[in-house]
Structures are given as C-alpha cells and as structure tokens.
C-alpha cells in the first residue's frame, strides 16, 4: 500500500505516461480519514493541494464540472483528488 502523510510533498504523474511529472503538490487528505466535497475519500485516492503545474491540459481524474475544474490548470492553488499510484514523494 502507498504510504503518504498529510504535508508530504509529492509529484503528480500522468495516467498516460507514468514517467511524466505533470504537477507538484502537497498531500492534504487521506483515504478513510478526510473528505473531498463532503464525501469521504476512498482508496486509492489522495487529496492534493496543487502547488505547481507543468502540463495544464492534463485532465483531472475526478473533474468538478459545476466549478469548471476539468484540468490541472483549473485547480492551481486548490485541492484535487489524485490516484495514489500516480504520486511520488519529492
């Protein structure tokens, strides 16, 4: 299982090319402990505060159409869910 703690600095990897770093951020929520939009986060998802975006066109795995948050550029400085398999500690 993936071992992350709140506050960990992480690289977000692309679903298409797992070697490609598409953004950097900080873990802010963990499965079974925290919520995202009032819903408990479930494994394998982790809530990440997006600090730096390298590939703004990358689609969010869990988009928020109501808030028009569809890709990474839309959530810079905000939280997003990211699959823990695609996160690496910095």
Beta strands, then each sheet from edge to edge (+ up, - down):
strand 1: 9-13
strand 2: 21-29
strand 3: 35-36
strand 4: 39-40
strand 5: 45-53
strand 6: 59-64
strand 7: 69-71
strand 8: 79-83
strand 9: 87-89
sheet 1: 8+ 5- 2+ 1- 9+
sheet 2: 3+ 4-
sheet 3: 6+ 7-
end
